[in-house]
Amino acid sequence: MNSVDEGLAQTNATPIATATLTKAAPVPLLSSIAASMTELMYLLRIQYAEVRETWMWVIGLASIFPFTTLLFMKFFLENPSPEVVMRIVSGNIIFPIIIMGINGLGNHIAWSKQQGQFTFYASLPISKINFLLAFMIRGFLMSLPSVIIMSIVGQVVFHIQIHLTFGLLPMVLLSVAAPAGFGILIGFLSKNPDLTSMITNLLMVFLNFLTPVMIDINQLPKALQIISYLFPTTYAADGLRQMLQGTWTTSVTLDMIVLMLFTLLSFWIVVKKMDWRLEK
């Protein structure tokens, strides 16, 4: 074969090789996704093993506080307007999300970090994203039963009609994910479990009674109105209230976008700041 024929052969082979590489490229990507999903499933099994014997007690305790608050409002208020009733019901649906997402996850992560449990995770070939996702899914699954319970109790106690739509599912998902990300952030950045406990307990009271979770934002002083916009529960309560009334407005879309941004921001901060070690 002369040099001309060799050049033509190489030229013809080049597109074939390029096409072969192009077709083979997705394989490593699919393998990476499959490995990441397998990794996440193992981490979720660890989370399940931690709560499988106590989950009923945890859900029950997370439901008692909003349940008693709901009954207190029923006995205390005389002939409340439908709008006030919907705020009370939607606010008490947010209540267990705050308890499980912010308090529960924050304290659990702080204690795990203090006891050196993250040293075990640090020895495993896992990504921080999957590690955080496992905690967030745990918070979602632990909060969801209480959310359903309070939705049913709210209808029975106040005799209101809650509209169930497909748009309610992503709204509930984001309403749980954003506070859970906030709780994870507190747990990782706090210096010790005692400080975490004080912060989360203070936030629980503050968020439920001094932000627009169960009351209209215009009823709050101007300073509290401004501060309220710094917490994801403000947007979760507003979005859930409107969705339970069967309305999807521009405000609901904005609430969902803000909740998504809260979730992504908390993930980004924790990934950047998270230290597997016990203490620095």
C-alpha positions in Angstrom: 0.0 0.0 0.0 1.4 3.4 -1.0 1.4 6.5 1.1 -1.7 7.9 -0.6 -3.7 4.8 0.2 -2.5 4.9 3.8 -3.6 8.5 4.2 -7.0 7.7 2.8 -7.4 4.7 5.1 -6.5 6.9 8.1 -8.9 9.6 7.0 -11.8 7.1 6.6 -11.0 5.5 10.0 -11.0 8.7 11.9 -14.9 9.3 11.7 -15.4 5.7 12.7 -13.2 6.0 15.7 -14.9 9.3 16.7 -18.3 7.7 16.4 -17.2 4.8 18.5 -15.9 7.1 21.2 -19.1 9.2 21.1 -21.3 6.1 21.5 -19.1 4.8 24.3 -19.0 8.1 26.2 -22.4 7.6 28.0 -21.4 4.3 29.5 -19.1 5.7 32.2 -21.8 8.4 32.9 -24.5 5.7 33.4 -22.1 3.6 35.5 -21.3 6.7 37.7 -25.1 7.4 38.2 -25.8 3.8 39.0 -22.9 3.7 41.5 -24.1 7.0 43.1 -27.6 5.6 43.5 -26.3 2.4 45.0 -24.2 4.5 47.4 -27.3 6.5 48.4 -29.3 3.3 49.0 -26.7 2.0 51.4 -26.7 5.3 53.3 -30.5 5.3 53.5 -30.4 1.7 54.9 -28.0 3.0 57.6 -30.5 5.8 58.4 -33.4 3.3 58.5 -31.4 1.1 60.9 -31.1 4.0 63.3 -34.8 4.8 63.4 -36.6 1.5 62.7 -37.3 0.8 66.4 -38.2 4.3 67.5 -39.9 5.9 64.5 -43.4 5.5 65.9 -42.4 7.3 69.1 -40.7 10.1 67.1 -43.7 10.7 64.9 -46.0 10.6 67.8 -44.0 13.1 69.8 -43.6 15.3 66.7 -47.4 15.4 66.3 -48.4 16.0 70.0 -47.1 19.6 70.1 -49.0 20.8 66.9 -52.0 18.7 67.9 -52.3 20.4 71.3 -51.8 23.8 69.7 -54.5 23.1 67.2 -57.0 22.1 70.0 -56.0 25.2 72.0 -56.8 27.4 69.1 -60.1 25.6 68.6 -61.1 26.2 72.3 -59.7 29.7 72.4 -61.0 31.3 69.2 -64.7 32.0 68.9 -66.1 31.9 65.3 -62.8 32.5 63.5 -63.0 33.4 59.8 -62.2 30.8 57.1 -58.9 32.6 56.3 -57.8 32.5 60.0 -58.8 28.8 60.2 -56.7 28.0 57.1 -53.7 29.8 58.5 -54.0 27.9 61.8 -54.3 24.5 60.0 -51.5 25.2 57.5 -49.3 26.6 60.3 -49.8 23.4 62.4 -48.9 21.4 59.3 -45.6 23.3 59.2 -45.1 22.7 63.0 -43.9 19.0 62.7 -41.7 20.0 59.8 -39.9 22.5 62.0 -39.7 19.9 64.8 -38.4 17.1 62.7 -36.6 19.0 60.0 -34.8 21.7 62.0 -34.8 20.4 65.6 -34.6 16.7 65.0 -32.0 16.7 62.2 -29.9 19.5 63.8 -29.7 17.7 67.1 -29.1 14.3 65.6 -26.2 15.5 63.4 -24.6 17.5 66.3 -24.6 14.5 68.6 -23.3 12.2 65.8 -20.5 14.6 65.2 -19.7 14.9 68.9 -19.6 11.1 69.3 -17.2 10.7 66.3 -19.6 8.7 64.2 -18.6 10.7 61.1 -15.2 9.2 61.4 -16.8 6.0 60.1 -18.3 7.8 57.2 -15.0 9.6 56.4 -13.4 6.1 56.0 -15.9 5.2 53.3 -15.6 6.1 49.6 -18.8 8.2 49.6 -19.6 11.7 48.4 -20.8 14.4 50.7 -23.8 15.1 48.5 -25.1 11.6 48.9 -24.4 11.8 52.6 -26.5 14.9 52.9 -29.2 13.6 50.7 -29.6 10.6 53.0 -30.1 12.9 56.0 -32.6 15.0 54.0 -34.6 12.0 52.9 -34.7 10.8 56.5 -36.1 14.2 57.5 -38.7 14.1 54.8 -39.9 10.6 55.6 -40.0 11.3 59.4 -41.9 14.5 58.8 -44.4 13.3 56.2 -46.6 11.1 58.5 -47.0 14.0 61.0 -47.9 16.3 58.1 -50.6 13.9 56.9 -51.9 13.4 60.5 -52.2 17.2 61.1 -54.0 17.6 57.7 -56.6 15.1 58.7 -56.9 16.5 62.3 -57.3 20.0 61.0 -60.2 19.0 58.8 -61.9 17.2 61.6 -61.4 19.8 64.3 -62.2 22.9 62.2 -64.5 21.3 59.6 -62.7 22.8 56.6 -62.2 21.4 53.1 -58.6 20.8 52.1 -58.1 20.6 48.3 -55.7 17.9 47.3 -54.0 18.6 44.0 -50.9 17.3 42.2 -49.2 20.6 42.8 -49.3 19.9 46.5 -46.7 17.1 46.2 -43.8 19.3 45.1 -44.9 22.0 47.5 -44.8 19.6 50.5 -41.5 18.1 49.2 -39.8 21.5 49.1 -41.5 22.6 52.4 -39.8 19.7 54.1 -36.5 19.8 52.2 -35.7 23.5 52.8 -36.1 23.4 56.7 -34.3 20.0 56.7 -31.4 21.6 54.9 -31.5 24.4 57.4 -31.4 21.9 60.3 -28.5 20.0 58.7 -26.7 23.3 58.3 -27.2 24.2 62.0 -26.1 20.7 63.1 -22.9 20.7 61.1 -21.8 24.3 61.9 -22.6 24.3 65.6 -19.6 23.7 67.9 -21.3 21.2 70.2 -24.7 19.5 70.8 -25.6 21.8 73.7 -25.3 24.9 71.5 -27.3 23.1 68.8 -30.1 22.2 71.2 -30.4 25.8 72.4 -30.4 27.2 68.9 -33.0 24.7 67.6 -35.3 25.1 70.6 -35.2 28.9 70.3 -35.9 28.6 66.6 -38.8 26.3 67.1 -40.6 28.8 69.4 -39.6 31.8 67.3 -40.6 30.4 63.9 -43.9 29.1 65.1 -45.1 32.1 67.0 -43.2 35.2 65.8 -43.1 34.5 62.1 -46.0 34.3 59.6 -46.5 30.5 60.1 -49.9 30.8 61.9 -50.6 34.5 61.6 -50.6 37.1 58.8 -47.3 38.8 58.2 -49.0 42.2 58.4 -49.9 41.5 62.0 -46.2 41.4 63.0 -44.0 44.4 63.8 -41.9 45.7 60.8 -38.7 44.3 62.2 -40.1 40.8 62.6 -41.6 41.0 59.1 -38.1 41.7 57.6 -36.5 38.9 59.7 -39.2 36.4 58.7 -38.1 36.5 55.1 -34.7 35.0 56.2 -36.4 31.7 57.1 -37.7 29.0 54.7 -40.7 28.3 56.9 -42.2 31.7 55.9 -42.4 30.6 52.3 -43.5 27.1 53.1 -46.4 28.3 55.2 -47.6 30.7 52.6 -47.3 28.2 49.7 -49.0 25.4 51.6 -51.8 27.6 52.8 -52.6 28.7 49.2 -52.3 25.2 47.8 -54.6 23.7 50.5 -57.1 26.3 49.4 -56.9 25.0 45.9 -55.2 28.0 44.3 -51.9 28.2 42.5 -50.8 31.8 42.0 -47.6 33.5 41.1 -46.9 33.8 44.8 -46.9 30.0 45.1 -44.4 29.7 42.3 -42.1 32.2 43.9 -42.4 30.4 47.2 -41.3 27.2 45.6 -38.4 28.9 43.8 -37.2 30.4 47.1 -37.5 27.1 49.0 -35.5 25.4 46.2 -32.8 28.1 46.6 -32.8 27.7 50.4 -32.2 23.9 49.9 -29.4 24.4 47.4 -27.7 27.1 49.4 -27.7 25.0 52.6 -26.3 22.1 50.7 -23.6 24.2 49.2 -22.6 25.7 52.5 -22.5 22.4 54.3 -20.5 20.7 51.5 -17.9 23.5 51.7 -17.7 23.7 55.5 -18.4 20.1 56.5 -15.6 18.5 58.5 -15.8 14.7 59.1 -13.7 15.0 62.2 -14.9 15.3 65.8 -13.6 18.8 66.4 -11.1 21.1 64.8 
